[in-house]
Every structure is written in C-alpha cells, then in structure tokens.
C-alpha cells in the first residue's frame, strides 16, 4: 500500500503504524521519502529534521555517514528510507520512537 498526503497534508508515521495495527492488519515494513535537513545533536547523533518540530534519529549506515558534512547546515536533502521493519511476531510499539534507516539519498541542495 502506498499513502501520499495532499500537498499541504501531514502524515505522522507512528500514528499511521498504530492505526494499521489497531485495524487488525499487520504492517511488515514502512518506507518513507521525505525532504528535510540533517542535524547533529550534542552527542553527535544524526537526525533527519523535516518539519519545524519533527525529526527522526538516523540509524547509522554507509548512506548516513555521507550526510555528516551537511549536518547543521541549511542544505535540504530528499531521502528514501525505512522507518519500520517487522521483526518476529511482535507488533509495533508506538511508544518506541521510529528511527530512519536511509537507503537512498535522492538529492541535496
């Protein structure tokens, strides 16, 4: 299933994942394509900031390491990544923050 918000719409992936499970359907993975900025927190961890007050921690991998140079700059990027991958029989826990595993960097500005 693919969900695309209206141009001015917003989708909260954590709420969407919970709604899917609450409806009795099992989600096996959730991928996202989003535009935003890369920021680095005080501990040096990278996050993808995509709205005034929203961000996902980035799971370290080869793709994400290449973004360290644009962290905390005004550069906007478009990435595709995985926010959720089902593991075993456990269902998604909405209390656990989603982390972004970047699989593709589409463009940088």
N, C-alpha and C positions, 0 to 999 in steps of 0.2 A: 504494500500500500504506500502511496506517496501522498503527502499532505503539503500543500503550498498555501501560505497565508495570502490574503489580499495584500496589495502593495503597502497599505498603511496598517496592516494587521500584525499581531504578535502571537506567537505560539510559545508556551512555556513547556519545553520538552519533559521536565519532571512531572508536571501536571498531566500532560498527554500520556505518558507512560503509566501513571496511576489510573487514569480513566480507561485505558486499554485493559488493564488487569481487572479493574472493577466491573467491566462489562462481561467478563468471563473469557476473554480472548488472551492468549499468551503471546507476548512480544518476544521475538528471538534476538533482534538487534534493532538499534536505532541509529541511523546515519543522518548527518546534517551538512548542509552547505550554508555558510554564513560569511558576512563581511564584518570586519572589525579591526581592532588593534591588538597587538601583543604587548602585555605589560609584565613587569617583573616585580614580585613583592620583596619585602625586606629580607626574606630568607633565600632569595634568588630563584624562587619557583616561578615558572612562566604561566601566564593565564591569558585566555582569549577574551577580550573585553568587547562586547558587541552592542551594548545599549548604555545609557547613562549610568545605570546602577546594576548591570548584569554581566557576569563573566563565568567562564568555566576554567578550572585548573587544567593545564595541558599535561597529558601523560607523556613523559619523556620518550623520544624515539629519534631516529635519524632525521626525519622531517622536522620535528620541533626544534632540534638543536640548530638547524639552519636559520631559525627565526630569532635567535638571541641577538643578532645585530640590529634588528628593528624594534626590539623591546623598548618601551617607554619613549618611543618617538611618535610623531603624528602620522606615520605611514599606516595606511589602511591596506588590509590584505583580504583576499577571499580564499577560504579553505574548505575542504571537504574532510569530514572525519566521522569517527564513530563515538557516540555518546553512551551506548549501552550494548552489551553483548551478553545474552543469557548464558549462565554457567550452571550446569546441572539442573536440578528440579526446583531450585529456589526461584521465587518470583522477585521482581524488582522491589527494592526497599526505597520508598520515596523519601525517607529521612537521610539517605546517603546521597551526598552531592554527586551529580554526574561529572565525569571527567572526560575531556576531549582528547581522543587519540587521532591525531592528524594523519590522514592518509594521502592527501594531495594538497599542494599549495597551488591555487589557480592563478592568482595574480597579486602583485604588490604594487602599491602606488607610492 
